[in-house]
């Protein structure tokens, strides 16, 4: 696996902009920083898989990009829901934790299976 560091910086900048947009549009004053940091972290990880990661096998690269895009969309939808609906902390942590762990497990599985 190769990482393009320029594209990694672009992914970090895009994730920062997404996180800032969640910060400015958040309706819950209690968890604004938690949602901002979580969206920023998870967007950075998934966007890195979309634009910065490259494998020797093109099939691996395409699969990782597809999985990363799908989970980026899931993360945006779930965090938009949590931003506009008043919920407690436990469901937020559980849903986002499960999304992140499922993303990591599927990405790891794709990299390990396709040799």
Order of alpha helices (4+ residues) and beta strands (2+ residues): beta-alpha-alpha-beta-alpha-alpha
